[in-house]
């Protein structure tokens, strides 16, 4: 699936509205979130480019109302990084050269969905990469400025060295060696500050560093001041950059206490007191070094996260007082499985981590298998009790394609959650070089898990209230599906629904959810409560089966009125499923069911679409609601939506409301209902106090 959170703000230059809508449908069907605009004139386009954020422009190469060359010049005049794609019905060498000469970055084939999706996705990823690089460069400059200020004021003697020569030193460094001004030390060899007895040793160290060898973290060495006096010091090394140049940061620490005591204190600072493994703070520095090596193309390394399955349940069985002892036993068994060039840590409360250096994918998998097998079926003696515990592992093979610490940690954690989600006692390792194989194995495991959930009634429903801003105390909830893992943990729909959609299981999940929802409505009715439940329906259900007959039969069987059931469909799918949707609406409306249109406002002309499809409720898309209190343009849009909806006698709902300021704006605009975690997060029970 494409990125779900990154919305592409797209400007379309097409003579015909239908052609523009076709591009939007192609992109959305490819899993891309799009916020489109279509200028009516050159002046309108200039205004849109200047006043609003635009990520990309798709312009027809043969457009009449705004010529392609003119559109490209308008984009260029903004000085912004906005890629322009030329839309054409066919591709030849001549067409491509003409388009690029006129300012296009690439060409998209009109009517060829896969080609359009591929080009747009690549261009957007490249755009995000360029933006990220600019952001990182700015952050780096700011970080270097702050670091330089901190170094200048630091009491630690710090210097920067390039090819063995001083290029920067702070006041504490100058003071330690007896210099009055940096001019006296600039260009001076570090070797001149080393005591004669250690000069040869230091020369060999410098030669090794110049050949690309990694410097040691620290060495004990004799240092020499300008007056000829010597002192014992610990010299620390760190790779660094200064004014864009690679260099070495060195810190001299004069030894005032016993060296062995210093080592012992350093060890204590690095270790977790309960397990004796590395603590998170120190382990993060190890991960950073491994990631830096991967970014430079040096070596193969991997990270494994290990979590005991059903840890809270096991802890409840033996008692909280034995928590530390249980963690210690887990750490001991983990340590026994480790091979060479590995380091283990207690990474979080009961999550452990192993960094594997010089491990390719096969070696990482072997290490993970050893860890899993060491716990599977084995007994841990915890105090006077015996505990059988299995573990799940999630990991990532660190390489140039995933060479940032946040990426490595996020992907490892994602793999760990996925391993737990399909039952635990499993291993899931992400390897960019073996992605296809690993991804297929993961998908097959999830497909089996989804099918078992359908047959074994292992889905669960959560409910989020929709709250009236007009003082209406009627009960309204949106129904949200979740899955229960064999471990008892809840699996979010973002994990399993994309796989279900790709393999044609959404219609089955829809039926399960709707059937259970109608059953709950019957229970609420018996309890004397009048509740309306909102259920998502996927277009696949409209195309592949007789969902309308299923809904009608379930309503009759449970004695529930269709007025208490609202069926929600996404706006992005309406145009591509219009006929089956129209037929569906006609049938379910006859029994009182209402339809709600989600993601409203994301097409070029959302109200024009209502001439073909007549929902009773409009749910305004989240892109207009996020930070609404601070966005005047979005406030204007929402007001337009609400006023036009009320003219057409339709209810409006704002979802993903996240702050009190947005609530105030929505109330003043006249939105009928609001929904969001800020007001009430989804939960397993319908217990919100309405009114």
KAURTA-V890748 format. One record per residue. NEAR is the number of other C-alpha atoms within 8 Angstrom. D_CENTER is the distance of its C-alpha to the mean C-alpha in Angstrom with 2 decimals. Layout:
BEGIN
NEAR | D_CENTER
NEAR | D_CENTER
END
This chain:
BEGIN
6 | 12.79
7 | 11.78
8 | 8.87
9 | 9.27
5 | 8.17
6 | 10.02
9 | 13.64
11 | 16.30
12 | 19.29
13 | 22.02
12 | 25.72
12 | 28.09
13 | 31.69
11 | 33.62
9 | 37.23
6 | 36.60
7 | 34.12
6 | 33.90
9 | 32.70
12 | 29.89
10 | 28.89
9 | 28.98
10 | 26.34
11 | 24.09
12 | 24.68
11 | 24.05
14 | 20.61
11 | 19.56
8 | 21.11
10 | 18.96
10 | 15.76
12 | 15.20
12 | 15.07
12 | 18.10
10 | 20.03
12 | 23.42
9 | 26.58
11 | 29.97
11 | 32.57
6 | 36.16
8 | 37.79
9 | 37.43
6 | 37.73
9 | 35.03
12 | 32.67
9 | 33.53
8 | 32.82
11 | 29.39
11 | 28.41
8 | 29.72
6 | 28.69
6 | 25.23
8 | 22.05
11 | 22.24
10 | 19.76
13 | 22.07
13 | 25.62
12 | 27.12
14 | 30.88
12 | 33.66
10 | 35.80
7 | 38.86
12 | 37.99
6 | 41.13
6 | 40.20
10 | 37.95
10 | 38.79
13 | 35.97
8 | 37.42
8 | 37.61
11 | 34.01
12 | 32.90
9 | 35.17
10 | 33.83
12 | 30.28
8 | 31.71
6 | 33.66
8 | 30.59
6 | 29.74
6 | 26.03
5 | 23.75
10 | 23.76
11 | 24.17
14 | 26.99
13 | 27.29
15 | 30.76
12 | 31.26
12 | 34.30
7 | 36.00
6 | 36.78
8 | 36.03
6 | 38.75
6 | 39.00
6 | 40.85
8 | 38.30
11 | 35.40
8 | 37.50
8 | 38.60
13 | 35.11
10 | 33.82
7 | 37.03
9 | 36.45
10 | 32.99
13 | 30.59
9 | 27.75
11 | 27.87
12 | 29.55
11 | 28.33
12 | 30.74
11 | 31.51
6 | 31.54
7 | 29.57
9 | 26.21
7 | 24.75
9 | 25.89
14 | 24.54
11 | 21.05
8 | 21.09
11 | 22.39
8 | 20.22
9 | 16.96
8 | 18.27
9 | 19.50
11 | 16.37
8 | 14.37
8 | 17.39
11 | 17.42
8 | 13.90
8 | 15.07
8 | 18.27
8 | 16.85
8 | 14.63
8 | 17.83
8 | 19.93
8 | 17.75
8 | 17.89
8 | 21.60
8 | 22.27
8 | 20.49
8 | 22.45
8 | 25.66
8 | 25.16
8 | 24.33
9 | 27.39
8 | 29.49
8 | 28.61
8 | 29.07
8 | 32.39
8 | 33.47
8 | 32.59
9 | 34.38
8 | 37.40
8 | 37.77
9 | 36.95
5 | 39.86
9 | 38.50
15 | 40.39
13 | 37.74
13 | 38.39
13 | 36.69
14 | 38.50
10 | 38.48
6 | 40.69
9 | 42.41
11 | 43.32
15 | 42.30
10 | 40.35
9 | 39.30
12 | 40.47
13 | 40.33
9 | 43.35
11 | 43.05
13 | 43.20
14 | 46.23
9 | 47.91
9 | 47.46
10 | 49.28
9 | 51.81
11 | 50.72
7 | 51.30
7 | 49.19
10 | 46.35
5 | 48.78
8 | 50.66
9 | 47.74
10 | 45.93
7 | 46.30
9 | 47.87
9 | 46.98
10 | 45.28
9 | 47.93
7 | 50.52
11 | 48.98
13 | 49.16
11 | 52.29
6 | 54.66
6 | 54.37
10 | 50.64
10 | 50.81
8 | 50.94
7 | 47.98
10 | 45.89
9 | 47.06
8 | 45.75
9 | 42.38
9 | 42.14
8 | 43.24
11 | 40.51
10 | 37.81
8 | 39.29
6 | 38.97
6 | 35.22
7 | 35.45
6 | 33.01
9 | 34.89
7 | 35.40
7 | 33.59
8 | 37.02
8 | 40.73
8 | 43.92
11 | 46.29
12 | 49.36
11 | 49.03
13 | 51.86
11 | 52.50
9 | 54.48
5 | 57.57
6 | 57.49
7 | 56.48
9 | 53.95
9 | 51.34
10 | 48.97
12 | 45.30
12 | 41.87
12 | 40.09
11 | 36.27
12 | 34.33
9 | 30.86
8 | 29.66
8 | 29.06
9 | 29.52
9 | 32.05
4 | 32.38
5 | 30.28
6 | 32.39
9 | 31.48
12 | 33.61
12 | 34.10
12 | 33.90
12 | 36.68
11 | 37.60
12 | 41.12
9 | 41.61
8 | 45.25
10 | 46.02
4 | 47.65
6 | 47.04
7 | 47.50
7 | 45.08
6 | 44.67
8 | 43.75
9 | 41.07
8 | 39.60
8 | 39.76
8 | 38.01
8 | 35.24
8 | 34.83
8 | 34.70
6 | 31.99
10 | 29.82
11 | 30.41
12 | 29.32
5 | 32.62
7 | 32.18
10 | 31.19
7 | 32.38
10 | 29.17
13 | 27.25
12 | 25.49
10 | 21.85
7 | 22.97
10 | 24.97
11 | 22.65
8 | 19.89
8 | 22.53
9 | 23.17
10 | 19.57
9 | 19.63
8 | 22.91
10 | 21.75
13 | 18.76
10 | 21.25
10 | 23.64
15 | 21.25
11 | 20.47
7 | 24.25
8 | 24.78
7 | 26.61
8 | 26.67
12 | 24.37
15 | 22.51
14 | 20.04
14 | 18.39
14 | 19.00
14 | 17.92
13 | 20.71
11 | 21.03
11 | 24.32
12 | 24.30
8 | 25.58
8 | 25.91
6 | 26.70
7 | 29.30
10 | 30.92
11 | 31.06
8 | 32.71
6 | 35.27
8 | 36.39
8 | 35.99
7 | 33.81
5 | 36.48
11 | 35.74
9 | 32.00
8 | 32.59
9 | 34.97
9 | 32.56
11 | 29.85
10 | 32.61
11 | 33.72
9 | 30.27
11 | 29.92
9 | 33.41
10 | 32.81
10 | 29.55
8 | 31.48
6 | 34.22
10 | 31.95
9 | 30.65
6 | 32.07
4 | 32.76
7 | 30.27
10 | 27.86
8 | 26.91
11 | 25.82
13 | 24.48
15 | 23.97
11 | 20.33
7 | 20.07
5 | 22.64
10 | 23.19
11 | 20.52
13 | 21.96
12 | 20.75
12 | 22.71
13 | 22.44
13 | 24.42
11 | 26.02
8 | 27.74
11 | 26.31
10 | 25.61
8 | 23.79
7 | 27.07
8 | 27.84
12 | 24.44
9 | 24.92
8 | 28.45
11 | 27.42
11 | 24.89
9 | 27.69
9 | 30.10
11 | 27.92
15 | 27.35
7 | 31.04
10 | 32.21
13 | 31.05
10 | 31.59
7 | 35.00
8 | 35.94
9 | 37.21
10 | 36.33
9 | 39.17
11 | 37.96
7 | 40.98
5 | 43.46
7 | 40.91
9 | 39.40
9 | 35.79
9 | 34.31
13 | 30.58
12 | 28.14
14 | 24.78
16 | 21.50
18 | 19.81
18 | 16.40
16 | 16.32
13 | 15.44
15 | 18.10
15 | 17.54
13 | 18.72
9 | 18.82
6 | 16.02
9 | 13.57
13 | 15.45
9 | 13.44
9 | 13.31
6 | 9.73
9 | 8.78
13 | 11.64
8 | 11.01
8 | 7.47
11 | 9.04
16 | 12.21
11 | 11.10
9 | 9.59
14 | 12.97
17 | 14.87
9 | 13.81
11 | 14.64
16 | 17.92
14 | 18.81
13 | 18.03
11 | 20.62
10 | 23.28
13 | 22.80
13 | 25.07
11 | 22.91
12 | 21.19
12 | 18.09
13 | 17.53
13 | 15.30
11 | 17.60
9 | 16.94
4 | 20.73
8 | 21.19
9 | 18.20
6 | 20.51
7 | 22.51
11 | 19.84
8 | 17.88
8 | 21.20
8 | 22.02
9 | 18.80
9 | 19.38
8 | 23.01
9 | 22.36
11 | 20.17
10 | 22.84
8 | 25.45
9 | 23.57
10 | 23.24
8 | 26.91
9 | 27.95
12 | 26.17
12 | 28.09
7 | 31.35
6 | 31.02
6 | 29.88
11 | 26.73
10 | 24.61
8 | 24.65
10 | 24.47
12 | 23.03
13 | 24.55
15 | 23.50
13 | 26.49
11 | 27.19
9 | 29.42
10 | 32.30
11 | 32.89
6 | 36.52
6 | 37.51
7 | 37.54
7 | 37.26
8 | 36.59
10 | 33.92
11 | 30.92
13 | 27.78
11 | 24.88
13 | 24.54
10 | 21.11
10 | 21.08
12 | 19.60
12 | 20.66
13 | 22.48
13 | 21.96
9 | 25.24
11 | 24.33
7 | 24.40
8 | 20.74
9 | 19.02
11 | 16.45
8 | 14.25
9 | 14.99
6 | 11.55
9 | 12.47
11 | 16.05
9 | 16.81
9 | 15.53
11 | 17.71
12 | 20.48
9 | 20.50
7 | 20.77
6 | 23.63
8 | 25.55
9 | 25.09
12 | 23.84
12 | 27.47
8 | 28.30
9 | 25.47
12 | 26.63
10 | 30.14
9 | 29.22
11 | 27.39
10 | 30.22
10 | 32.90
8 | 31.56
11 | 31.08
13 | 34.69
9 | 35.90
8 | 34.29
13 | 35.92
11 | 39.22
8 | 38.71
11 | 38.00
11 | 41.10
7 | 43.26
6 | 42.06
6 | 43.28
7 | 39.94
9 | 39.15
12 | 35.41
12 | 33.47
13 | 30.33
12 | 27.76
14 | 26.37
9 | 23.96
9 | 25.78
11 | 24.34
9 | 26.55
9 | 27.00
13 | 29.14
12 | 31.36
8 | 32.00
7 | 32.35
7 | 34.55
8 | 36.76
9 | 34.28
9 | 36.74
7 | 39.46
9 | 37.25
11 | 36.38
10 | 40.05
8 | 41.30
10 | 38.93
12 | 39.90
8 | 43.58
7 | 43.28
9 | 41.78
7 | 43.88
12 | 40.96
9 | 41.17
11 | 38.71
10 | 38.52
12 | 36.24
13 | 33.63
13 | 31.28
12 | 29.43
12 | 26.28
14 | 25.38
11 | 22.81
11 | 24.57
10 | 22.86
11 | 24.77
10 | 28.15
7 | 29.74
6 | 29.06
10 | 30.43
10 | 33.01
6 | 36.13
9 | 34.94
10 | 33.26
10 | 36.55
8 | 38.48
10 | 36.09
9 | 36.36
8 | 40.13
9 | 40.49
14 | 38.21
9 | 39.48
7 | 42.92
10 | 42.01
9 | 40.38
13 | 36.65
14 | 34.73
12 | 31.80
13 | 28.89
13 | 26.92
12 | 23.19
12 | 21.14
13 | 24.51
10 | 24.95
12 | 22.57
12 | 25.44
9 | 28.04
7 | 30.65
10 | 29.45
6 | 32.89
7 | 34.68
8 | 32.83
9 | 34.39
7 | 37.72
8 | 36.75
8 | 34.76
6 | 35.70
11 | 33.16
10 | 34.37
12 | 31.12
14 | 28.51
13 | 25.00
15 | 23.81
13 | 20.34
10 | 17.69
5 | 17.53
11 | 21.06
14 | 20.57
9 | 17.73
9 | 19.77
13 | 22.82
9 | 25.26
5 | 24.49
8 | 24.34
8 | 27.91
6 | 27.16
10 | 24.98
12 | 27.71
8 | 30.22
9 | 28.29
11 | 27.86
10 | 31.55
8 | 32.56
9 | 30.66
12 | 32.27
8 | 35.74
8 | 35.82
12 | 34.49
9 | 37.19
7 | 39.79
6 | 38.88
7 | 39.03
11 | 35.40
11 | 33.27
13 | 30.03
13 | 26.95
15 | 24.17
12 | 20.97
10 | 17.96
15 | 20.53
11 | 19.12
8 | 22.13
6 | 25.93
8 | 26.44
13 | 24.86
9 | 27.02
8 | 30.08
11 | 29.42
10 | 28.86
9 | 32.06
7 | 34.04
9 | 32.90
9 | 33.99
14 | 30.93
10 | 32.20
12 | 29.38
13 | 26.06
15 | 23.15
12 | 20.12
10 | 18.90
8 | 20.82
8 | 23.94
9 | 23.41
8 | 20.41
10 | 20.88
8 | 23.23
7 | 25.50
6 | 28.64
9 | 30.06
4 | 31.48
5 | 30.60
4 | 33.75
7 | 34.28
6 | 36.88
END
